[in-house]
């Protein structure tokens, strides 16, 4: 028996949220750039990635169970909190 299921739109949304979140961490300088291995902060790009992840999460949240909703909401909140902290540091303004 084949237990494999085709990729759903919700799976794709979840994957995209994760990708935008990872890019946001990188652009906040909290994760290294995968190409250079060095931090490459760019708060303008970080904000764009956070906004995109948040918008996609809004589509996905109604389709998730309570535990997955909490995880996704926590991820988005953590991104936003870290962005505010990075933005308020000297030289961190947009």
C-alpha positions as CSV (number, residue, x, y, z in Angstrom):
1,X,0.0,0.0,0.0
2,X,1.2,3.5,-0.8
3,X,1.0,5.9,2.1
4,X,2.3,8.8,0.1
5,X,0.0,11.7,-0.5
6,X,0.2,14.4,-3.1
7,X,1.5,17.8,-2.0
8,X,-1.4,20.0,-0.9
9,X,-1.6,23.8,-1.1
10,X,-1.5,23.9,2.7
11,X,1.8,21.9,2.6
12,X,3.2,24.4,0.2
13,X,2.0,27.3,2.3
14,X,3.7,25.8,5.4
15,X,6.9,25.3,3.4
16,X,6.8,28.9,2.2
17,X,6.3,30.2,5.7
18,X,9.3,28.2,6.9
19,X,11.4,29.6,4.0
20,X,10.4,33.2,4.6
21,X,11.0,32.8,8.3
22,X,14.5,31.4,7.7
23,X,15.3,34.2,5.3
24,X,14.1,36.7,8.0
25,X,16.4,35.2,10.6
26,X,19.3,35.5,8.1
27,X,18.4,39.1,7.1
28,X,18.2,40.0,10.8
29,X,21.8,38.7,11.1
30,X,20.7,35.9,13.5
31,X,21.5,33.1,11.2
32,X,24.4,33.0,8.7
33,X,23.9,33.4,5.0
34,X,23.9,29.9,3.5
35,X,26.2,31.0,0.7
36,X,28.8,33.0,2.5
37,X,28.5,31.4,6.0
38,X,28.6,35.0,7.4
39,X,25.9,37.2,8.8
40,X,24.4,39.5,6.2
41,X,21.9,41.7,8.0
42,X,19.5,43.7,5.9
43,X,16.5,44.8,8.0
44,X,14.5,46.1,5.0
45,X,14.7,42.6,3.5
46,X,14.0,41.0,6.9
47,X,10.8,43.0,7.3
48,X,9.7,42.0,3.8
49,X,10.3,38.3,4.7
50,X,8.4,38.6,8.0
51,X,5.5,40.4,6.3
52,X,5.3,37.6,3.7
53,X,5.5,34.8,6.3
54,X,2.8,36.5,8.3
55,X,0.4,36.9,5.4
56,X,0.9,33.3,4.3
57,X,0.4,32.2,8.0
58,X,-2.9,34.0,8.0
59,X,-4.1,31.8,5.1
60,X,-2.8,28.6,6.9
61,X,-3.9,29.2,10.5
62,X,-7.7,28.4,10.0
63,X,-6.7,24.9,8.6
64,X,-4.4,23.9,11.5
65,X,-5.1,22.1,14.8
66,X,-4.6,23.9,18.0
67,X,-1.0,22.8,18.6
68,X,0.2,23.7,15.1
69,X,-1.6,27.0,15.3
70,X,0.3,27.8,18.5
71,X,3.6,26.8,16.9
72,X,2.9,29.0,13.9
73,X,1.7,32.0,15.9
74,X,4.8,31.7,18.1
75,X,7.1,31.6,15.1
76,X,5.6,34.8,13.7
77,X,5.6,36.5,17.1
78,X,9.3,35.6,17.6
79,X,10.2,37.0,14.2
80,X,8.4,40.2,15.0
81,X,9.9,40.6,18.5
82,X,13.4,39.9,17.2
83,X,12.9,42.4,14.4
84,X,11.8,45.1,16.8
85,X,14.8,44.4,19.0
86,X,17.2,44.5,16.0
87,X,15.6,47.7,14.6
88,X,16.0,49.5,18.0
89,X,19.7,48.8,18.2
90,X,22.1,51.6,17.2
91,X,22.4,51.6,13.5
92,X,19.4,49.2,13.2
93,X,16.9,51.6,11.8
94,X,15.4,51.1,8.4
